[in-house]
Amino acid sequence: MFDIITFGSATRDMFVVSKNFQRLKDDVFATGKGLCVPQGAKIYVEDVIFATGGGGTNTAATFALQGLKTAYVGKVGGDAGGETILSELKKLNINTGFIVKDKKNKTAYSVVLSVPSGERSILVYEGACHELAKSDVSWKELKSEWFYISGLSGKSAELFEPLINFAHKEGIKIAVNPGADQLKLSINKLEPLLNKIDIFILNREEAAKLTCLPYNEEREIFKRLDVWVRGIAVMTKGPDGVKVSDGRNIYRAGIPESEILDRTGAGDAFGSGFVAGFIQKSSQTKIQPSIIEHAIQLGTANATSTVQHFGAKNGLLKKGEWGEWKKIEVKSFKI
């Protein structure tokens, strides 16, 4: 029996850092800004860092470091990148018995182009992890107290509904940090699944899109999420911190002042830190405010520590660690 099993992507990441990437404002870019290089030029870089990433393995790393018995379910290629991921997970004491090696597709790969100020663009090869199929999963062996489902895309997106229904049937608690494919589902299809989820984690823009409300109408967003989600709704707000609803109270907190080297994996670090903190304190049958407060503080500390490093797993906190920052203050008010 595992404490938690994670699902989601597994990637090999390369971080390329250069002050010579030019930042350009132009409406031709979807975000209005771009990192650019001159065509035909040789661009010198200050650093190249190799790491592993992906929502499934990043979150598994946090849970293992927080002392939880952890497994990851996913797919890698039969290549050097896949072997690197397997080796790192084993060193973290994460069970790799559910990982399938894809004979056709290479391991997913990301190249993160970064400037010293922290801005980045990411080149993505989706690869094997997005090809995980229902037939790849050893369903009878998925014995766990919790599932953590991060974004699923490609063929693996078809697993979202079966995983939630399986967990619900087996009495496994469910935490979800959905990806774009999950948020594209109609609310008629998504609502029955949300009613089975214990912790649902979104960023502010995703929450606004899902509820079809302006992102600054946070009270109305939470009212709608509280109707849909069985358990706790978590809305992250980047530099503005986080808000959490348990259906009775809204909890809010900011973030510590800190340097930011790279934001890659910050969302995974917060989400998994929050859930790990919740699990650590939730021996009671009834959710107490102190449990959510601890979960917010651990998630925030974990994310703050992670952004001080390149690589989504570098900087993750071990059990008992809080980083060099004071625990953030969590305030609450009745809905």
Secondary structure, 3 states (H helix, E strand, C coil): CEEEEEECCCEEEEEEECCCCEEEECCCCCCCEEEECCCCCCCCCCEEEEEEECHHHHHHHHHHHCCCCEEEECEEECCHHHHHHHHHHHHCCCECCCCEEECCCCCEEEEEEECCCCCEEEEEECCHHHHCCHHHCCHHHCCEEEEEECCCCHHHHHHHHHHHHHHHHHCCEEEECCCHHHHCCCHHHHHHHHCCCCEEEEEHHHHHHHHCCCCCCHHHHHHHHHHHCCCEEEEECHHHCEEEECCCEEEEECCCCCCCCCCCCHHHHHHHHHHHHHHHHCCCCCCCHHHHHHHHHHHHHHHHHHCCCCCCCCCCCCCCCCCCCCCCCCEEEEC
